[in-house]
Amino acid sequence: VEDAIDEANKKYESDTSSESIAYTIFEPLNEGRVSKAITAQYLAEILNREATKYKSVLENDEHLHYLIEAIKHVTTPHNE
């Protein structure tokens, strides 16, 4: 995972467009060339390892609010 992150950082250093970077990352997922489930596992690993660094940023991002709430809903035990 670390090697992939380093490679991606080098690749995207010269690209200043956030939209272009986002699409480059999303394109293989969109075209079915990589597994969304495996990608989610790698993302979860990175987020878990860097939890204190990203928790506040993710929880306070207005664009991610619905997703964060959905994740909390399905991962929190509900007493019925």
N, CA and C of each residue as an Amber inpcrd file, in Angstrom:
protein
   240
   0.8350000  -1.1920000   0.0000000   0.0000000   0.0000000   0.0000000
   0.8760000   1.2510000   0.0000000   1.9070000   1.2560000   0.8250000
   2.7840000   2.4290000   0.9060000   3.4490000   2.7210000  -0.4370000
   3.8820000   1.6720000  -1.1310000   4.5080000   1.8690000  -2.4440000
   3.5210000   2.4910000  -3.4270000   2.2760000   2.0310000  -3.3790000
   1.2470000   2.5760000  -4.2740000   0.9720000   4.0400000  -3.9560000
   0.9620000   4.3760000  -2.6750000   0.7390000   5.7700000  -2.2700000
   1.8810000   6.6460000  -2.7640000   3.1130000   6.1900000  -2.5700000
   4.2760000   6.9510000  -3.0370000   4.2450000   7.1390000  -4.5510000
   3.8990000   6.0720000  -5.2650000   3.8210000   6.1530000  -6.7280000
   2.7390000   7.1400000  -7.1640000   1.5940000   7.0900000  -6.5050000
   0.4970000   8.0110000  -6.8450000   0.8920000   9.4500000  -6.5530000
   1.5420000   9.6780000  -5.4190000   1.9700000  11.0430000  -5.0770000
   2.9080000  11.6040000  -6.1380000   3.8470000  10.8010000  -6.6020000
   4.7710000  11.2510000  -7.6450000   4.0230000  11.5370000  -8.9480000
   3.0890000  10.6550000  -9.2810000   2.3430000  10.7980000 -10.5330000
   1.5030000  12.0700000 -10.5430000   0.9140000  12.4300000  -9.3970000
  -0.0210000  13.5420000  -9.3560000   0.6070000  14.8670000  -8.9410000
   1.9160000  14.8790000  -8.6570000   2.5850000  16.1250000  -8.2800000
   2.4660000  17.1860000  -9.3680000   2.5590000  16.7620000 -10.6140000
   2.5480000  17.7220000 -11.7130000   1.1380000  18.1330000 -12.1280000
   0.1330000  17.4030000 -11.6870000  -1.2480000  17.7010000 -12.0700000
  -1.8790000  18.5840000 -11.0010000  -2.3050000  19.7700000 -11.3970000
  -2.8500000  20.7130000 -10.4190000  -4.3670000  20.6910000 -10.3530000
  -5.0190000  19.9750000 -11.2460000  -6.4710000  19.9440000 -11.2820000
  -7.0140000  18.8350000 -10.3790000  -7.7470000  19.2150000  -9.3480000
  -8.3390000  18.2280000  -8.4420000  -9.2840000  17.2970000  -9.1880000
 -10.0350000  17.8630000 -10.1260000 -10.9830000  17.0570000 -10.8940000
 -10.2600000  16.0120000 -11.7390000  -9.1560000  16.4090000 -12.3360000
  -8.3870000  15.4910000 -13.1660000  -7.8080000  14.3570000 -12.3260000
  -7.2780000  14.6890000 -11.1790000  -6.7260000  13.6730000 -10.2790000
  -7.8350000  12.7320000  -9.8230000  -8.9730000  13.2910000  -9.4220000
 -10.0920000  12.4760000  -8.9500000 -10.5560000  11.5110000 -10.0370000
 -10.6670000  11.9980000 -11.2730000 -11.1220000  11.1170000 -12.3470000
 -10.0940000  10.0440000 -12.6610000  -8.8260000  10.3950000 -12.6240000
  -7.7780000   9.4110000 -12.8840000  -7.8420000   8.2830000 -11.8650000
  -8.1340000   8.6300000 -10.6230000  -8.2610000   7.6200000  -9.5710000
  -9.5430000   6.8090000  -9.7620000 -10.6260000   7.4720000 -10.1250000
 -11.9340000   6.8300000 -10.2470000 -12.0870000   5.9960000 -11.5170000
 -11.4120000   6.3740000 -12.5800000 -11.5990000   5.7350000 -13.8850000
 -11.4740000   4.2100000 -13.8560000 -10.4240000   3.6270000 -13.2640000
 -10.3310000   2.1600000 -13.2530000 -11.4980000   1.5030000 -12.5070000
 -11.9960000   2.1620000 -11.4740000 -13.1590000   1.6400000 -10.7530000
 -14.3910000   1.7020000 -11.6430000 -14.5700000   2.8190000 -12.3000000
 -15.7310000   3.0470000 -13.1560000 -15.7680000   2.0800000 -14.3340000
 -14.6070000   1.7490000 -14.8500000 -14.5260000   0.8620000 -16.0120000
 -14.4390000  -0.6120000 -15.6300000 -14.4590000  -0.9110000 -14.3300000
 -14.4420000  -2.2930000 -13.8800000 -13.0920000  -2.9740000 -13.9860000
 -12.0250000  -2.1870000 -14.1160000 -10.6820000  -2.7720000 -14.2330000
 -10.1100000  -3.1620000 -12.8820000 -10.6480000  -2.6010000 -11.8130000
 -10.2080000  -2.9660000 -10.4640000 -11.4400000  -3.2140000  -9.5970000
 -11.2520000  -3.9740000  -8.5560000 -12.3480000  -4.3290000  -7.6620000
 -12.6700000  -3.1830000  -6.7080000 -13.9350000  -2.8040000  -6.6650000
 -14.3630000  -1.7640000  -5.7260000 -14.2260000  -2.2600000  -4.2920000
 -14.5080000  -3.5330000  -4.0650000 -14.4150000  -4.0940000  -2.7160000
 -12.9720000  -4.0790000  -2.2110000 -12.0490000  -4.4810000  -3.0570000
 -10.6380000  -4.4830000  -2.6530000 -10.1430000  -3.0610000  -2.4630000
 -10.5670000  -2.1540000  -3.3320000 -10.2080000  -0.7460000  -3.1760000
 -10.7140000  -0.2210000  -1.8420000 -11.9300000  -0.5750000  -1.4810000
 -12.4980000  -0.1500000  -0.1960000 -11.6900000  -0.7130000   0.9660000
 -11.2100000  -1.9440000   0.8380000 -10.3890000  -2.5390000   1.8930000
  -9.0750000  -1.7820000   2.0610000  -8.4450000  -1.4240000   0.9520000
  -7.2030000  -0.6480000   1.0320000  -7.4600000   0.7260000   1.6540000
  -8.5440000   1.3720000   1.2400000  -8.8830000   2.6750000   1.8050000
  -9.1420000   2.5530000   3.3000000  -9.8600000   1.5170000   3.7010000
 -10.1340000   1.3020000   5.1230000  -8.8370000   1.1010000   5.9010000
  -7.9000000   0.3700000   5.3160000  -6.6080000   0.1460000   5.9710000
  -5.8650000   1.4660000   6.1660000  -5.8450000   2.2860000   5.1370000
  -5.1650000   3.5830000   5.2220000  -5.8430000   4.4710000   6.2570000
  -7.1670000   4.5410000   6.2000000  -7.9010000   5.3880000   7.1460000
  -7.7350000   4.8930000   8.5770000  -7.7300000   3.5810000   8.7620000
  -7.5570000   3.0240000  10.1010000  -6.1720000   3.3450000  10.6510000
  -5.1730000   3.2330000   9.8010000  -3.7920000   3.4990000  10.2160000
  -3.5920000   4.9770000  10.5510000  -4.3020000   5.8420000   9.8530000
  -4.1630000   7.2850000  10.0330000  -5.4150000   7.8900000  10.6780000
  -6.1040000   7.1170000  11.5010000  -7.4150000   7.5120000  12.0350000
  -7.4130000   8.8840000  12.6970000  -6.4610000   9.1410000  13.5560000
  -6.4770000  10.4250000  14.2620000  -6.2470000  11.5880000  13.3100000
  -5.4990000  11.3460000  12.2570000  -5.2000000  12.3970000  11.2870000
  -6.4320000  12.7640000  10.4560000  -7.2160000  11.7650000  10.0700000
  -8.3150000  12.0030000   9.1320000  -9.7010000  12.0820000   9.7530000
  -9.8760000  11.5980000  10.9670000 -11.2170000  11.5170000  11.5570000
 -11.9360000  12.8660000  11.5520000 -11.3120000  13.8750000  12.0700000
 -11.9390000  15.1900000  12.1500000 -12.2240000  15.7550000  10.7620000
 -11.2850000  15.5850000   9.8570000 -11.4580000  16.0970000   8.4930000
 -12.6600000  15.4310000   7.8290000 -12.7460000  14.1120000   7.9310000
 -13.8380000  13.3800000   7.2920000 -15.1850000  13.6920000   7.9250000
 -15.2200000  13.7390000   9.2500000 -16.4950000  13.9740000   9.9340000
 -17.0230000  15.3890000   9.7300000 -16.1620000  16.3200000   9.4030000
 -16.5950000  17.7040000   9.2340000 -16.7160000  18.1470000   7.7770000
 -16.5020000  17.2430000   6.8510000 -16.6250000  17.5810000   5.4310000
 -18.0950000  17.5210000   5.0280000 -18.6480000  18.6450000   4.6030000
 -20.0730000  18.7050000   4.2630000 -20.4390000  17.7820000   3.1050000
 -19.4930000  17.4940000   2.2280000 -19.7690000  16.6280000   1.0800000
 -19.8020000  15.1510000   1.4690000 -19.2040000  14.8130000   2.5920000
 -19.1440000  13.4190000   3.0290000 -20.1110000  13.1080000   4.1630000
 -20.8590000  14.0880000   4.6130000 -21.7310000  13.9190000   5.7810000
 -22.6580000  12.7050000   5.6380000 -23.3680000  12.6000000   4.5260000
 -24.3130000  11.5030000   4.3260000 -23.5900000  10.1570000   4.3680000
 -22.4430000  10.0600000   3.7190000 -21.6820000   8.8180000   3.6940000
 -21.1980000   8.4410000   5.0900000 -20.6800000   9.4100000   5.8240000
 -20.2030000   9.1560000   7.1850000 -21.3480000   8.6690000   8.0640000
 -22.5030000   9.3140000   7.9610000 -23.6640000   8.9070000   8.7620000
 -24.1250000   7.5000000   8.3790000 -24.0780000   7.1640000   7.1030000
 -24.4640000   5.8230000   6.6580000 -23.5070000   4.7730000   7.2090000
 -22.2240000   5.0670000   7.1880000 -21.2300000   4.1340000   7.7280000
 -21.4410000   3.9520000   9.2220000 -21.6570000   5.0440000   9.9330000
 -21.9120000   4.9460000  11.3720000 -23.1600000   4.1090000  11.6430000
 -24.1860000   4.2930000  10.8280000 -25.4450000   3.5670000  11.0170000
 -25.2490000   2.0550000  10.8820000 -24.5020000   1.6310000   9.8740000
 -24.3490000   0.1900000   9.6480000 -23.2580000  -0.4440000  10.5010000
 -22.4670000   0.3610000  11.1820000 -21.3990000  -0.2090000  12.0140000
 -21.6490000  -0.0400000  13.5030000 -22.7550000   0.5840000  13.8670000
 -23.0880000   0.7800000  15.2750000 -24.1450000  -0.2390000  15.6830000
 -23.8990000  -0.9730000  16.7770000 -24.9130000  -1.9390000  17.2330000
 -26.2080000  -1.2210000  17.6200000 -27.3260000  -1.7910000  17.2080000
 -28.6370000  -1.2420000  17.5460000 -29.3760000  -2.2690000  18.3930000
 -29.7420000  -1.8840000  19.5860000 -30.5080000  -2.7760000  20.4600000
 -31.9680000  -2.7350000  20.0560000 -32.5010000  -3.8940000  19.7080000
 -33.9010000  -3.9440000  19.2810000 -34.7320000  -4.6750000  20.2890000
